[in-house]
Amino acid sequence: MPQLEASGRMGISRQTFSRILARARQTVATCLTRGMAVRIEGVVVHLDAAPKT
């Protein structure tokens, strides 16, 4: 989903969404490289198949 659409669904600006996403990516990368657990709570997660290229 494009960032503009996602930010609209969340009711926040695209810039704020971009900052949240960057922080989340950094947190996950840090956890994975340090062997830490990653826990995602409080949301419904939808996993879609990767788009075919």
N, C-alpha and C positions, 0 to 999 in steps of 0.2 A: 504494500500500500504506500503510495507517495506520502511524504512527510506533510504536505499541505492538507491532504485528506485526513490523515491521522490526527493532526493537531486540531482540525475542525471538529472531529468527533469528540475530542477531549475537551474542547472549549478553551484552548490555549493558543498562543501565537505560534507560528512555525519556528521562530527563533527559540522560544522556550522549549518546544518539543525537541529541537535539535540539541540543545544543551542537555536535556534529560537523557536523550539517546546516547550522546557522547559519554556522559558519566556512567551510564549503565554498561556500555561496551567496555569502558576502562575497568570497571569493577569486576566484570566477568573475566576479562583477560587476566587481571591480577590474580583472581582466585584460581583460575586454571593453571597459570604458570607457577603458582606457589603451592599447588596441591590442596587447596582449600575447597570446602563444600560450597555449592551455590544453591540457595533455597529461594524459590519464587512463591510468594503467598499472596492471598487476597485478590486474585484476579482469575478470570476464566481465560485459559490459553487455548487458542485455536491453531493447530498445526496444519498447514496446507502443503501439498506436494510442491516441490520446487518447479518453477516455470521451465518448460522445455525450450532449449535454445537451438 
